[in-house]
């Protein structure tokens, strides 16, 4: 081999074995937590990136073309860097890139360019008016639904176009067209807010759709969350009964002039093929009534009616939507097609999810195809719909005839695994009807696989239940007539949500619904958000979402601006809880509380839940105060936490560590929230374990207790008990539902049992994420990846093989980069592959009794670059790790 090649080879080996850093790279550029967002109104916008490779960023330079260059800034900050160039104007387009330097002064290449554009900023105001078509509206009885309406206008653009931007909002849902082409595939725009207070707009680049000369704009407007059936109210028109659209097309001509075409009285309205469309009830489309070319310029709209203008019921603030849009996220083809009754076909899509069907059919004119949706089947193979309650969940398509027709509803969604199809003349083929999964476009952040197929199914069930319920709002369920942003469900699940997907922007939006719009004047947070008028009382475990969710999002993503934004609401809530306590800090005689919802014959006294959650929220507000540098508040809330803790112990904990009620959930709350110390904590821990054992190694917890049950077992050093619970497949357990074929997380442990069949159909969803909160334990204990502070700036890697699993592969894309923890374990030998992203540090726990028992990257530990032995602890070598990828081989006995 030539000498030079040998040298290069040696150098390469050397770099790998020492873990020495190659130059950094930089990517994943985001603005306001979104990838290339259009129309943001946060000022100043904040920019983020992720360094790649090993090592540390010591400086960055941001260049925004033609506007601002930060110059080289000595800083290791990689997210939420504020744009500091000249003030930005409405709709301004900003192209930017970034480069970074490592600790040896090497610069990365410039990143690929990214873009953001601004929305309509003050003092610019909307020029367009609200428009709609106010047909006589059937009363909200007998399910007579009003039809969606079409609106259109034509306009001319007589000069060459440089850029065209569409800014649009609505009261109801809308779908926009420009010259007959759909402006976007986003669904359910403008999202769900308390429309009495605010409504969001979205911005689209439509330069490619506008032509010189004659153009036309069109829109279909449907009831959506504004005036359709929502929640369990058995009523529609919650916010108003006059759905509206407000849109502006901003044209910038090549000669530097501009024009705006907005919605207003010149628009015309009609009804079309959409005969009905409702969130819960479904959609009916009569293709025979299609108006060809209705959104094109030459369409004759003279017979159309003038539009109605103005918003009649609400005058909300207009702001840019801060979160991701709802989009198609997957397509499921049927795995099985059966015919339980003649000409009634049932398609099993193999996965419970939220979305719609896509129909492809060559029917005759007037042929009516009906699609009904269900999560489960009856014993005779027909679909089980009783648990949908009053949600009709039925779509109807009436064929036009004369060729292949493709249709999918746009203004409804359903929660389902099965589709019943009637009206076909022959058995459907695999592509006649497919399922289209919809969800907020939250990028996938987590990955999990292990040697136990049941746990892999559990992970999949959790992931899909999250996708099914993250539809602009984190909801309880996607199928029955409820689908509300239940606060208790959201708070128990939020941490797990962050481990599956990047939900930062999604929660940024919902925290406004909850904290800004949903809080009652006296400080209490509601049962659900968004709500119309804040007046309801979430009660302990539910209302606390107003503290737990903003704190968790801060803890994971490190966004100080947002924590600051909600800090006032959080402290007002603590004041509310404090004010309604008795003078000795005990709960008032009466208060609303859902308890440990859906537990197994183990009701935890509501006063225990009240005080435990009051303590927890107070502790988190103290941490928030500390994070925000509010030192006095940090002291004040820490002291209050101690006082509540004292009251809790005095009132509810006996000398031998029994928590009032003697339930698993009671012990879990006391231990999870640091309410018991020393001997008392040890005794409480013992009572918890004994309680689990007394139930034959089964849990008895509901929503509140299950959230922290496994985490507490890890905390008290009893992952052996946790392992028993996670591998259990007898009732009640996660595995039990999987044994019954679950492809999603059930609302109740007994959703279906072989002995009793379906549980109470009055409340029996098969897609409720609360019990899926266990994924946090899986990532932190099976995978062993933990956030050790400052949004994963410091990471702990401590996988805990339980003797039943032989391998696990877990990854998490944190805000600072991708973390990997893979391990294999056989006969006392363990191998681990760990990746620690640039700019972070980690403490890695490798099973071993002595340094001689470990090899790192093929070397004795002492020679392995990037690692430093800190100590030995409980059969583990504890290593301090620099960014990089490591391979460990160890023997736990040596
Ligand atoms: C919802 C829950 C919610 C509960 C309140 C139910 O109807 O589906 O998930 O938390 O009510 O107890």
Boltz pocket constraint, residues with backbone or C-beta under 6 A from the ligand:
constraints:
  - pocket:
      binder: B
      contacts: [[A, 476], [A, 477], [A, 482], [A, 486], [A, 488], [A, 489], [A, 594], [A, 597], [A, 763], [A, 768]]
      max_distance: 6.0
